[in-house]
Amino acid sequence: MPGAACPAADGPGDPRALRQTLRVAGVADGRVQLEADRLSGCAHCAARAGCGTGALAELTGGGPVRIDLPGPASVRPGDHVVVSMPGGAFLGAAGLAYLLPPAALVLAAGLFAALGLPDLMVAALCLPVLLLSLLPARRADRRGRLAAAMRIEEVIPAPDRGAP
């Protein structure tokens, strides 16, 4: 319809935003410390013993994921909050973490093989390329860009606290 305004893509009602309910672990200085159980794709399936995702989850300790965000004053430890992240920010983070490293490895292996290097040398040279390809994701995480895209949309008070 001509002249109709479109809702903001990053507003609270954005249908493309990803939402997750997280536990409030603590509140300090206007910041809310959130906690969620670390999930793996095969946590409960029968193939867990042979699954690479399950093995990686065990290597990382499997402890809870902790996120620190600015939050409303009404939040208390034990509450739950609905956190949203715009779909574009999620795709950017996923691209840095899951697309850049394999693409860098394929390009590096192709280049080194085209130079006529032996396979063992190609493999050895790909290791530093892999490490370097992980740096952009690490850097974005350290600067807080990934957490900055998250917003608290709703506070769900703990059952023993009642409504605010």
Phi and psi in radians as a Rosetta constraint file:
Dihedral C 1 N 2 CA 2 C 2 CIRCULARHARMONIC -1.110 0.35
Dihedral N 2 CA 2 C 2 N 3 CIRCULARHARMONIC 2.436 0.35
Dihedral C 2 N 3 CA 3 C 3 CIRCULARHARMONIC 1.430 0.35
Dihedral N 3 CA 3 C 3 N 4 CIRCULARHARMONIC -0.091 0.35
Dihedral C 3 N 4 CA 4 C 4 CIRCULARHARMONIC -1.367 0.35
Dihedral N 4 CA 4 C 4 N 5 CIRCULARHARMONIC 2.369 0.35
Dihedral C 4 N 5 CA 5 C 5 CIRCULARHARMONIC -1.401 0.35
Dihedral N 5 CA 5 C 5 N 6 CIRCULARHARMONIC 2.449 0.35
Dihedral C 5 N 6 CA 6 C 6 CIRCULARHARMONIC -1.620 0.35
Dihedral N 6 CA 6 C 6 N 7 CIRCULARHARMONIC 2.483 0.35
Dihedral C 6 N 7 CA 7 C 7 CIRCULARHARMONIC -1.167 0.35
Dihedral N 7 CA 7 C 7 N 8 CIRCULARHARMONIC 2.653 0.35
Dihedral C 7 N 8 CA 8 C 8 CIRCULARHARMONIC -1.065 0.35
Dihedral N 8 CA 8 C 8 N 9 CIRCULARHARMONIC 2.388 0.35
Dihedral C 8 N 9 CA 9 C 9 CIRCULARHARMONIC -1.206 0.35
Dihedral N 9 CA 9 C 9 N 10 CIRCULARHARMONIC -0.345 0.35
Dihedral C 9 N 10 CA 10 C 10 CIRCULARHARMONIC -1.953 0.35
Dihedral N 10 CA 10 C 10 N 11 CIRCULARHARMONIC 0.281 0.35
Dihedral C 10 N 11 CA 11 C 11 CIRCULARHARMONIC -1.318 0.35
Dihedral N 11 CA 11 C 11 N 12 CIRCULARHARMONIC 3.040 0.35
Dihedral C 11 N 12 CA 12 C 12 CIRCULARHARMONIC -1.085 0.35
Dihedral N 12 CA 12 C 12 N 13 CIRCULARHARMONIC -0.463 0.35
Dihedral C 12 N 13 CA 13 C 13 CIRCULARHARMONIC -1.671 0.35
Dihedral N 13 CA 13 C 13 N 14 CIRCULARHARMONIC 0.264 0.35
Dihedral C 13 N 14 CA 14 C 14 CIRCULARHARMONIC -1.111 0.35
Dihedral N 14 CA 14 C 14 N 15 CIRCULARHARMONIC 2.053 0.35
Dihedral C 14 N 15 CA 15 C 15 CIRCULARHARMONIC -1.241 0.35
Dihedral N 15 CA 15 C 15 N 16 CIRCULARHARMONIC -0.271 0.35
Dihedral C 15 N 16 CA 16 C 16 CIRCULARHARMONIC -1.560 0.35
Dihedral N 16 CA 16 C 16 N 17 CIRCULARHARMONIC -0.123 0.35
Dihedral C 16 N 17 CA 17 C 17 CIRCULARHARMONIC -1.290 0.35
Dihedral N 17 CA 17 C 17 N 18 CIRCULARHARMONIC 2.551 0.35
Dihedral C 17 N 18 CA 18 C 18 CIRCULARHARMONIC -1.610 0.35
Dihedral N 18 CA 18 C 18 N 19 CIRCULARHARMONIC 2.371 0.35
Dihedral C 18 N 19 CA 19 C 19 CIRCULARHARMONIC -2.170 0.35
Dihedral N 19 CA 19 C 19 N 20 CIRCULARHARMONIC 2.528 0.35
Dihedral C 19 N 20 CA 20 C 20 CIRCULARHARMONIC -2.567 0.35
Dihedral N 20 CA 20 C 20 N 21 CIRCULARHARMONIC 2.476 0.35
Dihedral C 20 N 21 CA 21 C 21 CIRCULARHARMONIC -1.649 0.35
Dihedral N 21 CA 21 C 21 N 22 CIRCULARHARMONIC 2.197 0.35
Dihedral C 21 N 22 CA 22 C 22 CIRCULARHARMONIC -2.157 0.35
Dihedral N 22 CA 22 C 22 N 23 CIRCULARHARMONIC 2.722 0.35
Dihedral C 22 N 23 CA 23 C 23 CIRCULARHARMONIC -1.469 0.35
Dihedral N 23 CA 23 C 23 N 24 CIRCULARHARMONIC 2.492 0.35
Dihedral C 23 N 24 CA 24 C 24 CIRCULARHARMONIC -1.559 0.35
Dihedral N 24 CA 24 C 24 N 25 CIRCULARHARMONIC 2.027 0.35
Dihedral C 24 N 25 CA 25 C 25 CIRCULARHARMONIC -1.578 0.35
Dihedral N 25 CA 25 C 25 N 26 CIRCULARHARMONIC -0.501 0.35
Dihedral C 25 N 26 CA 26 C 26 CIRCULARHARMONIC -2.971 0.35
Dihedral N 26 CA 26 C 26 N 27 CIRCULARHARMONIC 2.853 0.35
Dihedral C 26 N 27 CA 27 C 27 CIRCULARHARMONIC -2.390 0.35
Dihedral N 27 CA 27 C 27 N 28 CIRCULARHARMONIC 2.263 0.35
Dihedral C 27 N 28 CA 28 C 28 CIRCULARHARMONIC -2.690 0.35
Dihedral N 28 CA 28 C 28 N 29 CIRCULARHARMONIC 2.259 0.35
Dihedral C 28 N 29 CA 29 C 29 CIRCULARHARMONIC 0.928 0.35
Dihedral N 29 CA 29 C 29 N 30 CIRCULARHARMONIC 0.780 0.35
Dihedral C 29 N 30 CA 30 C 30 CIRCULARHARMONIC 1.309 0.35
Dihedral N 30 CA 30 C 30 N 31 CIRCULARHARMONIC 0.091 0.35
Dihedral C 30 N 31 CA 31 C 31 CIRCULARHARMONIC -1.910 0.35
Dihedral N 31 CA 31 C 31 N 32 CIRCULARHARMONIC 2.496 0.35
Dihedral C 31 N 32 CA 32 C 32 CIRCULARHARMONIC -1.965 0.35
Dihedral N 32 CA 32 C 32 N 33 CIRCULARHARMONIC 2.190 0.35
Dihedral C 32 N 33 CA 33 C 33 CIRCULARHARMONIC -1.632 0.35
Dihedral N 33 CA 33 C 33 N 34 CIRCULARHARMONIC 2.037 0.35
Dihedral C 33 N 34 CA 34 C 34 CIRCULARHARMONIC -1.842 0.35
Dihedral N 34 CA 34 C 34 N 35 CIRCULARHARMONIC 2.675 0.35
Dihedral C 34 N 35 CA 35 C 35 CIRCULARHARMONIC -2.444 0.35
Dihedral N 35 CA 35 C 35 N 36 CIRCULARHARMONIC 2.422 0.35
Dihedral C 35 N 36 CA 36 C 36 CIRCULARHARMONIC -2.479 0.35
Dihedral N 36 CA 36 C 36 N 37 CIRCULARHARMONIC 2.613 0.35
Dihedral C 36 N 37 CA 37 C 37 CIRCULARHARMONIC -1.200 0.35
Dihedral N 37 CA 37 C 37 N 38 CIRCULARHARMONIC 2.417 0.35
Dihedral C 37 N 38 CA 38 C 38 CIRCULARHARMONIC -1.311 0.35
Dihedral N 38 CA 38 C 38 N 39 CIRCULARHARMONIC 2.183 0.35
Dihedral C 38 N 39 CA 39 C 39 CIRCULARHARMONIC -1.891 0.35
Dihedral N 39 CA 39 C 39 N 40 CIRCULARHARMONIC 2.568 0.35
Dihedral C 39 N 40 CA 40 C 40 CIRCULARHARMONIC -2.132 0.35
Dihedral N 40 CA 40 C 40 N 41 CIRCULARHARMONIC 2.767 0.35
Dihedral C 40 N 41 CA 41 C 41 CIRCULARHARMONIC -1.128 0.35
Dihedral N 41 CA 41 C 41 N 42 CIRCULARHARMONIC -0.342 0.35
Dihedral C 41 N 42 CA 42 C 42 CIRCULARHARMONIC -2.199 0.35
Dihedral N 42 CA 42 C 42 N 43 CIRCULARHARMONIC 0.591 0.35
Dihedral C 42 N 43 CA 43 C 43 CIRCULARHARMONIC -1.062 0.35
Dihedral N 43 CA 43 C 43 N 44 CIRCULARHARMONIC -0.522 0.35
Dihedral C 43 N 44 CA 44 C 44 CIRCULARHARMONIC -2.150 0.35
Dihedral N 44 CA 44 C 44 N 45 CIRCULARHARMONIC 0.147 0.35
Dihedral C 44 N 45 CA 45 C 45 CIRCULARHARMONIC -1.587 0.35
Dihedral N 45 CA 45 C 45 N 46 CIRCULARHARMONIC 2.893 0.35
Dihedral C 45 N 46 CA 46 C 46 CIRCULARHARMONIC -1.246 0.35
Dihedral N 46 CA 46 C 46 N 47 CIRCULARHARMONIC -0.342 0.35
Dihedral C 46 N 47 CA 47 C 47 CIRCULARHARMONIC -1.554 0.35
Dihedral N 47 CA 47 C 47 N 48 CIRCULARHARMONIC 0.194 0.35
Dihedral C 47 N 48 CA 48 C 48 CIRCULARHARMONIC -0.970 0.35
Dihedral N 48 CA 48 C 48 N 49 CIRCULARHARMONIC -0.665 0.35
Dihedral C 48 N 49 CA 49 C 49 CIRCULARHARMONIC -1.087 0.35
Dihedral N 49 CA 49 C 49 N 50 CIRCULARHARMONIC -0.575 0.35
Dihedral C 49 N 50 CA 50 C 50 CIRCULARHARMONIC -1.781 0.35
Dihedral N 50 CA 50 C 50 N 51 CIRCULARHARMONIC 0.246 0.35
Dihedral C 50 N 51 CA 51 C 51 CIRCULARHARMONIC -1.691 0.35
Dihedral N 51 CA 51 C 51 N 52 CIRCULARHARMONIC 2.259 0.35
Dihedral C 51 N 52 CA 52 C 52 CIRCULARHARMONIC -1.145 0.35
Dihedral N 52 CA 52 C 52 N 53 CIRCULARHARMONIC -0.635 0.35
Dihedral C 52 N 53 CA 53 C 53 CIRCULARHARMONIC -1.115 0.35
Dihedral N 53 CA 53 C 53 N 54 CIRCULARHARMONIC -0.731 0.35
Dihedral C 53 N 54 CA 54 C 54 CIRCULARHARMONIC -1.106 0.35
Dihedral N 54 CA 54 C 54 N 55 CIRCULARHARMONIC -0.698 0.35
Dihedral C 54 N 55 CA 55 C 55 CIRCULARHARMONIC -1.130 0.35
Dihedral N 55 CA 55 C 55 N 56 CIRCULARHARMONIC -0.726 0.35
Dihedral C 55 N 56 CA 56 C 56 CIRCULARHARMONIC -1.129 0.35
Dihedral N 56 CA 56 C 56 N 57 CIRCULARHARMONIC -0.679 0.35
Dihedral C 56 N 57 CA 57 C 57 CIRCULARHARMONIC -1.094 0.35
Dihedral N 57 CA 57 C 57 N 58 CIRCULARHARMONIC -0.682 0.35
Dihedral C 57 N 58 CA 58 C 58 CIRCULARHARMONIC -1.207 0.35
Dihedral N 58 CA 58 C 58 N 59 CIRCULARHARMONIC -0.619 0.35
Dihedral C 58 N 59 CA 59 C 59 CIRCULARHARMONIC -1.166 0.35
Dihedral N 59 CA 59 C 59 N 60 CIRCULARHARMONIC -0.603 0.35
Dihedral C 59 N 60 CA 60 C 60 CIRCULARHARMONIC -1.423 0.35
Dihedral N 60 CA 60 C 60 N 61 CIRCULARHARMONIC 0.051 0.35
Dihedral C 60 N 61 CA 61 C 61 CIRCULARHARMONIC 1.679 0.35
Dihedral N 61 CA 61 C 61 N 62 CIRCULARHARMONIC -0.397 0.35
Dihedral C 61 N 62 CA 62 C 62 CIRCULARHARMONIC 1.146 0.35
Dihedral N 62 CA 62 C 62 N 63 CIRCULARHARMONIC 0.184 0.35
Dihedral C 62 N 63 CA 63 C 63 CIRCULARHARMONIC -1.272 0.35
Dihedral N 63 CA 63 C 63 N 64 CIRCULARHARMONIC 3.047 0.35
Dihedral C 63 N 64 CA 64 C 64 CIRCULARHARMONIC -1.206 0.35
Dihedral N 64 CA 64 C 64 N 65 CIRCULARHARMONIC 2.669 0.35
Dihedral C 64 N 65 CA 65 C 65 CIRCULARHARMONIC -1.485 0.35
Dihedral N 65 CA 65 C 65 N 66 CIRCULARHARMONIC 2.328 0.35
Dihedral C 65 N 66 CA 66 C 66 CIRCULARHARMONIC -2.030 0.35
Dihedral N 66 CA 66 C 66 N 67 CIRCULARHARMONIC 2.330 0.35
Dihedral C 66 N 67 CA 67 C 67 CIRCULARHARMONIC -2.301 0.35
Dihedral N 67 CA 67 C 67 N 68 CIRCULARHARMONIC 2.414 0.35
Dihedral C 67 N 68 CA 68 C 68 CIRCULARHARMONIC -2.002 0.35
Dihedral N 68 CA 68 C 68 N 69 CIRCULARHARMONIC 2.057 0.35
Dihedral C 68 N 69 CA 69 C 69 CIRCULARHARMONIC -2.305 0.35
Dihedral N 69 CA 69 C 69 N 70 CIRCULARHARMONIC 2.699 0.35
Dihedral C 69 N 70 CA 70 C 70 CIRCULARHARMONIC -1.192 0.35
Dihedral N 70 CA 70 C 70 N 71 CIRCULARHARMONIC 2.488 0.35
Dihedral C 70 N 71 CA 71 C 71 CIRCULARHARMONIC -2.547 0.35
Dihedral N 71 CA 71 C 71 N 72 CIRCULARHARMONIC 2.954 0.35
Dihedral C 71 N 72 CA 72 C 72 CIRCULARHARMONIC -1.215 0.35
Dihedral N 72 CA 72 C 72 N 73 CIRCULARHARMONIC 2.726 0.35
Dihedral C 72 N 73 CA 73 C 73 CIRCULARHARMONIC -1.193 0.35
Dihedral N 73 CA 73 C 73 N 74 CIRCULARHARMONIC -0.354 0.35
Dihedral C 73 N 74 CA 74 C 74 CIRCULARHARMONIC -1.369 0.35
Dihedral N 74 CA 74 C 74 N 75 CIRCULARHARMONIC -0.085 0.35
Dihedral C 74 N 75 CA 75 C 75 CIRCULARHARMONIC -1.393 0.35
Dihedral N 75 CA 75 C 75 N 76 CIRCULARHARMONIC 2.400 0.35
Dihedral C 75 N 76 CA 76 C 76 CIRCULARHARMONIC -2.253 0.35
Dihedral N 76 CA 76 C 76 N 77 CIRCULARHARMONIC 2.675 0.35
Dihedral C 76 N 77 CA 77 C 77 CIRCULARHARMONIC -0.984 0.35
Dihedral N 77 CA 77 C 77 N 78 CIRCULARHARMONIC 2.418 0.35
Dihedral C 77 N 78 CA 78 C 78 CIRCULARHARMONIC 1.745 0.35
Dihedral N 78 CA 78 C 78 N 79 CIRCULARHARMONIC -0.378 0.35
Dihedral C 78 N 79 CA 79 C 79 CIRCULARHARMONIC -1.222 0.35
Dihedral N 79 CA 79 C 79 N 80 CIRCULARHARMONIC 2.946 0.35
Dihedral C 79 N 80 CA 80 C 80 CIRCULARHARMONIC -2.085 0.35
Dihedral N 80 CA 80 C 80 N 81 CIRCULARHARMONIC 2.592 0.35
Dihedral C 80 N 81 CA 81 C 81 CIRCULARHARMONIC -2.281 0.35
Dihedral N 81 CA 81 C 81 N 82 CIRCULARHARMONIC 2.606 0.35
Dihedral C 81 N 82 CA 82 C 82 CIRCULARHARMONIC -1.663 0.35
Dihedral N 82 CA 82 C 82 N 83 CIRCULARHARMONIC 2.061 0.35
Dihedral C 82 N 83 CA 83 C 83 CIRCULARHARMONIC -1.873 0.35
Dihedral N 83 CA 83 C 83 N 84 CIRCULARHARMONIC 2.379 0.35
Dihedral C 83 N 84 CA 84 C 84 CIRCULARHARMONIC -2.133 0.35
Dihedral N 84 CA 84 C 84 N 85 CIRCULARHARMONIC 2.678 0.35
Dihedral C 84 N 85 CA 85 C 85 CIRCULARHARMONIC -2.407 0.35
Dihedral N 85 CA 85 C 85 N 86 CIRCULARHARMONIC 2.261 0.35
Dihedral C 85 N 86 CA 86 C 86 CIRCULARHARMONIC -1.004 0.35
Dihedral N 86 CA 86 C 86 N 87 CIRCULARHARMONIC 2.488 0.35
Dihedral C 86 N 87 CA 87 C 87 CIRCULARHARMONIC -1.000 0.35
Dihedral N 87 CA 87 C 87 N 88 CIRCULARHARMONIC -0.648 0.35
Dihedral C 87 N 88 CA 88 C 88 CIRCULARHARMONIC -1.127 0.35
Dihedral N 88 CA 88 C 88 N 89 CIRCULARHARMONIC -0.681 0.35
Dihedral C 88 N 89 CA 89 C 89 CIRCULARHARMONIC -1.169 0.35
Dihedral N 89 CA 89 C 89 N 90 CIRCULARHARMONIC -0.678 0.35
Dihedral C 89 N 90 CA 90 C 90 CIRCULARHARMONIC -1.137 0.35
Dihedral N 90 CA 90 C 90 N 91 CIRCULARHARMONIC -0.755 0.35
Dihedral C 90 N 91 CA 91 C 91 CIRCULARHARMONIC -1.108 0.35
Dihedral N 91 CA 91 C 91 N 92 CIRCULARHARMONIC -0.659 0.35
Dihedral C 91 N 92 CA 92 C 92 CIRCULARHARMONIC -1.112 0.35
Dihedral N 92 CA 92 C 92 N 93 CIRCULARHARMONIC -0.767 0.35
Dihedral C 92 N 93 CA 93 C 93 CIRCULARHARMONIC -1.153 0.35
Dihedral N 93 CA 93 C 93 N 94 CIRCULARHARMONIC -0.731 0.35
Dihedral C 93 N 94 CA 94 C 94 CIRCULARHARMONIC -1.137 0.35
Dihedral N 94 CA 94 C 94 N 95 CIRCULARHARMONIC -0.645 0.35
Dihedral C 94 N 95 CA 95 C 95 CIRCULARHARMONIC -1.116 0.35
Dihedral N 95 CA 95 C 95 N 96 CIRCULARHARMONIC -0.742 0.35
Dihedral C 95 N 96 CA 96 C 96 CIRCULARHARMONIC -1.122 0.35
Dihedral N 96 CA 96 C 96 N 97 CIRCULARHARMONIC -0.685 0.35
Dihedral C 96 N 97 CA 97 C 97 CIRCULARHARMONIC -1.495 0.35
Dihedral N 97 CA 97 C 97 N 98 CIRCULARHARMONIC -0.611 0.35
Dihedral C 97 N 98 CA 98 C 98 CIRCULARHARMONIC -1.999 0.35
Dihedral N 98 CA 98 C 98 N 99 CIRCULARHARMONIC -0.332 0.35
Dihedral C 98 N 99 CA 99 C 99 CIRCULARHARMONIC -1.809 0.35
Dihedral N 99 CA 99 C 99 N 100 CIRCULARHARMONIC -0.700 0.35
Dihedral C 99 N 100 CA 100 C 100 CIRCULARHARMONIC -1.096 0.35
Dihedral N 100 CA 100 C 100 N 101 CIRCULARHARMONIC -0.847 0.35
Dihedral C 100 N 101 CA 101 C 101 CIRCULARHARMONIC -1.043 0.35
Dihedral N 101 CA 101 C 101 N 102 CIRCULARHARMONIC -0.835 0.35
Dihedral C 101 N 102 CA 102 C 102 CIRCULARHARMONIC -1.139 0.35
Dihedral N 102 CA 102 C 102 N 103 CIRCULARHARMONIC -0.637 0.35
Dihedral C 102 N 103 CA 103 C 103 CIRCULARHARMONIC -1.132 0.35
Dihedral N 103 CA 103 C 103 N 104 CIRCULARHARMONIC -0.724 0.35
Dihedral C 103 N 104 CA 104 C 104 CIRCULARHARMONIC -1.113 0.35
Dihedral N 104 CA 104 C 104 N 105 CIRCULARHARMONIC -0.692 0.35
Dihedral C 104 N 105 CA 105 C 105 CIRCULARHARMONIC -1.142 0.35
Dihedral N 105 CA 105 C 105 N 106 CIRCULARHARMONIC -0.755 0.35
Dihedral C 105 N 106 CA 106 C 106 CIRCULARHARMONIC -1.104 0.35
Dihedral N 106 CA 106 C 106 N 107 CIRCULARHARMONIC -0.798 0.35
Dihedral C 106 N 107 CA 107 C 107 CIRCULARHARMONIC -1.104 0.35
Dihedral N 107 CA 107 C 107 N 108 CIRCULARHARMONIC -0.770 0.35
Dihedral C 107 N 108 CA 108 C 108 CIRCULARHARMONIC -1.138 0.35
Dihedral N 108 CA 108 C 108 N 109 CIRCULARHARMONIC -0.797 0.35
Dihedral C 108 N 109 CA 109 C 109 CIRCULARHARMONIC -1.095 0.35
Dihedral N 109 CA 109 C 109 N 110 CIRCULARHARMONIC -0.714 0.35
Dihedral C 109 N 110 CA 110 C 110 CIRCULARHARMONIC -1.109 0.35
Dihedral N 110 CA 110 C 110 N 111 CIRCULARHARMONIC -0.751 0.35
Dihedral C 110 N 111 CA 111 C 111 CIRCULARHARMONIC -1.144 0.35
Dihedral N 111 CA 111 C 111 N 112 CIRCULARHARMONIC -0.829 0.35
Dihedral C 111 N 112 CA 112 C 112 CIRCULARHARMONIC -1.144 0.35
Dihedral N 112 CA 112 C 112 N 113 CIRCULARHARMONIC -0.648 0.35
Dihedral C 112 N 113 CA 113 C 113 CIRCULARHARMONIC -1.198 0.35
Dihedral N 113 CA 113 C 113 N 114 CIRCULARHARMONIC -0.652 0.35
Dihedral C 113 N 114 CA 114 C 114 CIRCULARHARMONIC -1.148 0.35
Dihedral N 114 CA 114 C 114 N 115 CIRCULARHARMONIC -0.484 0.35
Dihedral C 114 N 115 CA 115 C 115 CIRCULARHARMONIC -1.332 0.35
Dihedral N 115 CA 115 C 115 N 116 CIRCULARHARMONIC -0.084 0.35
Dihedral C 115 N 116 CA 116 C 116 CIRCULARHARMONIC 1.457 0.35
Dihedral N 116 CA 116 C 116 N 117 CIRCULARHARMONIC 0.312 0.35
Dihedral C 116 N 117 CA 117 C 117 CIRCULARHARMONIC -1.287 0.35
Dihedral N 117 CA 117 C 117 N 118 CIRCULARHARMONIC 2.601 0.35
Dihedral C 117 N 118 CA 118 C 118 CIRCULARHARMONIC -1.137 0.35
Dihedral N 118 CA 118 C 118 N 119 CIRCULARHARMONIC 2.718 0.35
Dihedral C 118 N 119 CA 119 C 119 CIRCULARHARMONIC -1.000 0.35
Dihedral N 119 CA 119 C 119 N 120 CIRCULARHARMONIC -0.705 0.35
Dihedral C 119 N 120 CA 120 C 120 CIRCULARHARMONIC -1.106 0.35
Dihedral N 120 CA 120 C 120 N 121 CIRCULARHARMONIC -0.690 0.35
Dihedral C 120 N 121 CA 121 C 121 CIRCULARHARMONIC -1.180 0.35
Dihedral N 121 CA 121 C 121 N 122 CIRCULARHARMONIC -0.692 0.35
Dihedral C 121 N 122 CA 122 C 122 CIRCULARHARMONIC -1.052 0.35
Dihedral N 122 CA 122 C 122 N 123 CIRCULARHARMONIC -0.815 0.35
Dihedral C 122 N 123 CA 123 C 123 CIRCULARHARMONIC -1.083 0.35
Dihedral N 123 CA 123 C 123 N 124 CIRCULARHARMONIC -0.739 0.35
Dihedral C 123 N 124 CA 124 C 124 CIRCULARHARMONIC -1.146 0.35
Dihedral N 124 CA 124 C 124 N 125 CIRCULARHARMONIC -0.667 0.35
Dihedral C 124 N 125 CA 125 C 125 CIRCULARHARMONIC -1.304 0.35
Dihedral N 125 CA 125 C 125 N 126 CIRCULARHARMONIC -0.388 0.35
Dihedral C 125 N 126 CA 126 C 126 CIRCULARHARMONIC -1.296 0.35
Dihedral N 126 CA 126 C 126 N 127 CIRCULARHARMONIC -0.433 0.35
Dihedral C 126 N 127 CA 127 C 127 CIRCULARHARMONIC -1.064 0.35
Dihedral N 127 CA 127 C 127 N 128 CIRCULARHARMONIC -0.851 0.35
Dihedral C 127 N 128 CA 128 C 128 CIRCULARHARMONIC -1.146 0.35
Dihedral N 128 CA 128 C 128 N 129 CIRCULARHARMONIC -0.546 0.35
Dihedral C 128 N 129 CA 129 C 129 CIRCULARHARMONIC -1.103 0.35
Dihedral N 129 CA 129 C 129 N 130 CIRCULARHARMONIC -0.732 0.35
Dihedral C 129 N 130 CA 130 C 130 CIRCULARHARMONIC -1.066 0.35
Dihedral N 130 CA 130 C 130 N 131 CIRCULARHARMONIC -0.809 0.35
Dihedral C 130 N 131 CA 131 C 131 CIRCULARHARMONIC -1.077 0.35
Dihedral N 131 CA 131 C 131 N 132 CIRCULARHARMONIC -0.737 0.35
Dihedral C 131 N 132 CA 132 C 132 CIRCULARHARMONIC -1.160 0.35
Dihedral N 132 CA 132 C 132 N 133 CIRCULARHARMONIC -0.578 0.35
Dihedral C 132 N 133 CA 133 C 133 CIRCULARHARMONIC -1.256 0.35
Dihedral N 133 CA 133 C 133 N 134 CIRCULARHARMONIC -0.303 0.35
Dihedral C 133 N 134 CA 134 C 134 CIRCULARHARMONIC -1.478 0.35
Dihedral N 134 CA 134 C 134 N 135 CIRCULARHARMONIC -0.276 0.35
Dihedral C 134 N 135 CA 135 C 135 CIRCULARHARMONIC -1.075 0.35
Dihedral N 135 CA 135 C 135 N 136 CIRCULARHARMONIC -0.731 0.35
Dihedral C 135 N 136 CA 136 C 136 CIRCULARHARMONIC -1.034 0.35
Dihedral N 136 CA 136 C 136 N 137 CIRCULARHARMONIC -0.694 0.35
Dihedral C 136 N 137 CA 137 C 137 CIRCULARHARMONIC -1.171 0.35
Dihedral N 137 CA 137 C 137 N 138 CIRCULARHARMONIC -0.735 0.35
Dihedral C 137 N 138 CA 138 C 138 CIRCULARHARMONIC -1.091 0.35
Dihedral N 138 CA 138 C 138 N 139 CIRCULARHARMONIC -0.740 0.35
Dihedral C 138 N 139 CA 139 C 139 CIRCULARHARMONIC -1.140 0.35
Dihedral N 139 CA 139 C 139 N 140 CIRCULARHARMONIC -0.734 0.35
Dihedral C 139 N 140 CA 140 C 140 CIRCULARHARMONIC -1.107 0.35
Dihedral N 140 CA 140 C 140 N 141 CIRCULARHARMONIC -0.664 0.35
Dihedral C 140 N 141 CA 141 C 141 CIRCULARHARMONIC -1.185 0.35
Dihedral N 141 CA 141 C 141 N 142 CIRCULARHARMONIC -0.739 0.35
Dihedral C 141 N 142 CA 142 C 142 CIRCULARHARMONIC -1.161 0.35
Dihedral N 142 CA 142 C 142 N 143 CIRCULARHARMONIC -0.596 0.35
Dihedral C 142 N 143 CA 143 C 143 CIRCULARHARMONIC -1.392 0.35
Dihedral N 143 CA 143 C 143 N 144 CIRCULARHARMONIC -0.109 0.35
Dihedral C 143 N 144 CA 144 C 144 CIRCULARHARMONIC 1.388 0.35
Dihedral N 144 CA 144 C 144 N 145 CIRCULARHARMONIC 0.268 0.35
Dihedral C 144 N 145 CA 145 C 145 CIRCULARHARMONIC -1.133 0.35
Dihedral N 145 CA 145 C 145 N 146 CIRCULARHARMONIC -0.638 0.35
Dihedral C 145 N 146 CA 146 C 146 CIRCULARHARMONIC -1.227 0.35
Dihedral N 146 CA 146 C 146 N 147 CIRCULARHARMONIC -0.789 0.35
Dihedral C 146 N 147 CA 147 C 147 CIRCULARHARMONIC -1.234 0.35
Dihedral N 147 CA 147 C 147 N 148 CIRCULARHARMONIC -0.500 0.35
Dihedral C 147 N 148 CA 148 C 148 CIRCULARHARMONIC -1.140 0.35
Dihedral N 148 CA 148 C 148 N 149 CIRCULARHARMONIC -0.426 0.35
Dihedral C 148 N 149 CA 149 C 149 CIRCULARHARMONIC -1.376 0.35
Dihedral N 149 CA 149 C 149 N 150 CIRCULARHARMONIC -0.229 0.35
Dihedral C 149 N 150 CA 150 C 150 CIRCULARHARMONIC -1.517 0.35
Dihedral N 150 CA 150 C 150 N 151 CIRCULARHARMONIC 2.506 0.35
Dihedral C 150 N 151 CA 151 C 151 CIRCULARHARMONIC -2.336 0.35
Dihedral N 151 CA 151 C 151 N 152 CIRCULARHARMONIC 2.502 0.35
Dihedral C 151 N 152 CA 152 C 152 CIRCULARHARMONIC -1.486 0.35
Dihedral N 152 CA 152 C 152 N 153 CIRCULARHARMONIC 2.084 0.35
Dihedral C 152 N 153 CA 153 C 153 CIRCULARHARMONIC -1.672 0.35
Dihedral N 153 CA 153 C 153 N 154 CIRCULARHARMONIC -0.607 0.35
Dihedral C 153 N 154 CA 154 C 154 CIRCULARHARMONIC -2.594 0.35
Dihedral N 154 CA 154 C 154 N 155 CIRCULARHARMONIC 2.492 0.35
Dihedral C 154 N 155 CA 155 C 155 CIRCULARHARMONIC -1.888 0.35
Dihedral N 155 CA 155 C 155 N 156 CIRCULARHARMONIC 2.231 0.35
Dihedral C 155 N 156 CA 156 C 156 CIRCULARHARMONIC -1.938 0.35
Dihedral N 156 CA 156 C 156 N 157 CIRCULARHARMONIC 1.824 0.35
Dihedral C 156 N 157 CA 157 C 157 CIRCULARHARMONIC -1.065 0.35
Dihedral N 157 CA 157 C 157 N 158 CIRCULARHARMONIC 2.600 0.35
Dihedral C 157 N 158 CA 158 C 158 CIRCULARHARMONIC -1.054 0.35
Dihedral N 158 CA 158 C 158 N 159 CIRCULARHARMONIC 2.551 0.35
Dihedral C 158 N 159 CA 159 C 159 CIRCULARHARMONIC -0.977 0.35
Dihedral N 159 CA 159 C 159 N 160 CIRCULARHARMONIC -0.610 0.35
Dihedral C 159 N 160 CA 160 C 160 CIRCULARHARMONIC -1.382 0.35
Dihedral N 160 CA 160 C 160 N 161 CIRCULARHARMONIC -0.161 0.35
Dihedral C 160 N 161 CA 161 C 161 CIRCULARHARMONIC -1.654 0.35
Dihedral N 161 CA 161 C 161 N 162 CIRCULARHARMONIC -0.553 0.35
Dihedral C 161 N 162 CA 162 C 162 CIRCULARHARMONIC 1.436 0.35
Dihedral N 162 CA 162 C 162 N 163 CIRCULARHARMONIC -3.095 0.35
Dihedral C 162 N 163 CA 163 C 163 CIRCULARHARMONIC -1.329 0.35
Dihedral N 163 CA 163 C 163 N 164 CIRCULARHARMONIC 2.584 0.35
